[in-house]
Amino acid sequence: MRLLLALSTAIDRLNEKVGYVCNILVLLAVLVSAGNAMIRYAFGYSSNSWLELQWYMFAILVMFGASYTFKRNEHVRVEIFYLILSDRGRLWLDLIGTLFFLIPACLLLSYLSWPFFMQSYAIGEVSGNAGGLVRWPIKLVVPLGFVMLAIQGISEVIKRIAALQGLVTIQATYERPTQ
């Protein structure tokens, strides 16, 4: 189990770094958006490449930010089940949900989106907009983002199993509402 916990720690560190990059992308996307708007309204000049760059940054931070959000346990969950479960029951619910729903769905979506990227790469797809950007690199973000989320799911499974065995304590971010 130590080896698996070491793997989980490595995955968590990777997603912390990815999350840091996503945080920077938020700032950059805001700066590009504001700069593009100011230049467009002040000087009457605009470029589709700046607009597409904003979209690309947003796509990257959504697809890669999902694994970071999941790692930090800040994702959306159906809390109706959490209201009636003990801490151990929550660990089991997280474990089952991640193993049987999240990881298979992410791997399936990654598998299905790979041809979408490959076709774009094969033809060297470029935006149809004047001054637009190359499209295939951003299409690679879709399968990679789902793989990153599945990998973080593996880390969470390892931590839940270790917690159920009493080897680690998982910091619960969920609190029952007060009456």
Summary of the structure (lengths in Angstrom):
residues: 179
radius of gyration: 20.1
end to end distance: 39.9
largest distance: 63.9
contacts: 501
relative contact order: 0.17
helix: 76%
strand: 1%
